[in-house]
Amino acid sequence: MALRDIRYLGDPVLSSPADAVVRFDRNLEALVKDLLDTVKPDGRAGLAAPQIGVGMRVFSYDVGDQFGYVINPEVVELSEEVQDGDEGCLSVPGLRYPTRRANEAVVRGVDLRNEPVTVRGTGLMARCLQHETDHLDGKLYLSRLEPEKRRSALKAARESEWFWAS
């Protein structure tokens, strides 16, 4: 089992859009295995490659009975019905803020054989799909907060001992 270290808010890899996967090789297989291993510990729902320092469009998920990964994911459907609830992030540990998301989401991408994959989710799984795809676009959930809450969250992050400062 290869548990990879998590990158934290302030690390440039988290604010840069990830590159599309174009090579389906052993390196990609190793990355997917590491993402699956690293998302498995209790309390984790999803993990994007940039969170372990790899700027590629891949994420893993582990929500309820849904466990897997998607390569080159794109959100292709979001419900009009929304959910409001606290959201957290492995790259912003210890902080949780109310974040509005669609209650249902559909992501399409491919697997390790470059075959099409569709993942659907409601509730927490929908939140996970949207959250992890945001990571691949270089966004953290904090960017979705209302301005006052965002300022408060960034202040709390800067004051934390994990904050990554260059």
Buried (B, 14 or more C-beta within 10 A) or exposed (E): EEEBEBBBBBBEBBEEEBEEBEEBEEEBEEBBBBBBBBBBEEEBBBBBBBBBEBBBBBBBBBBEEBEBBBBBBEBEEBBEEEBEEEBBBBBBBEBEBEBEBBBBBBBBBBBBEEEEBEBEBBBBBBBBBBBBBBBBBBBBBBEBBEEEBBEBBBEBBEEBEEBBEE
